[in-house]
Amino acid sequence: MGPVGQDRTVPEASLEVPYDAFKFDIYQLGNVIVKQLDIYEDLSSLKPLADAMTRPDPDQRPSATEAYELLVDTILNLSEDQLNHQRIWKTRTPAELRHRVEFCNENPLEYN
């Protein structure tokens, strides 16, 4: 019982009603993935996993093992193009910087 963890949006968080801590953690990790989908491009293949992990009903969320299996299935189903993609860019990375990093071998950390 009680508000635990960094994510205060977990639906079953309660001061009076006990909840399953494992399902609570699944939701929190799923929400981390959801936030990364907004920050980085080309991670849309993780959306079904994130959606499953953040279902409002804890009984409808996957277990840790099931979430892992969903992740493995997601990776195994990536296309050849997705597997060969070497960079994951933040959505707001300017095209000029991308070009300089990819084709001129500049260090992207110099621009953060």
C-alpha positions, 0 to 999 in steps of 0.5 A, spaced: 500 500 500 502 507 499 505 511 493 511 507 491 516 509 486 517 515 481 511 514 477 505 517 480 500 515 475 500 507 476 492 506 477 492 502 482 496 506 487 492 506 494 493 508 501 488 503 503 487 497 498 493 493 497 496 492 490 501 487 486 507 490 487 510 486 481 504 489 476 505 496 479 513 495 477 510 492 470 506 499 469 512 503 471 517 500 466 512 500 461 511 508 462 518 509 461 518 506 454 512 510 453 516 516 454 522 514 450 517 513 444 516 521 445 523 522 445 526 518 440 524 516 433 524 509 430 522 506 436 514 505 434 515 497 434 515 498 442 509 501 442 505 494 443 509 492 449 508 499 452 501 499 451 500 492 454 505 494 460 501 500 461 494 497 461 489 500 467 487 493 469 493 490 473 490 483 471 491 485 464 498 487 464 503 481 462 508 478 467 515 480 467 516 473 463 511 475 458 513 482 457 520 479 456 517 474 451 514 480 448 520 484 447 524 478 444 518 477 439 518 484 437 526 484 436 525 478 432 520 481 428 524 487 426 525 488 418 532 487 415 532 495 414 530 496 422 536 491 424 541 495 420 539 502 422 545 504 426 542 510 430 536 512 434 535 520 434 532 524 438 525 527 435 528 534 435 535 533 432 536 537 426 538 534 419 544 538 419 547 535 425 545 528 423 548 529 417 555 531 420 554 526 425 553 520 420 557 523 414 563 527 417 564 523 423 563 528 428 561 527 435 554 528 437 556 529 444 559 536 442 552 539 440 548 537 447 
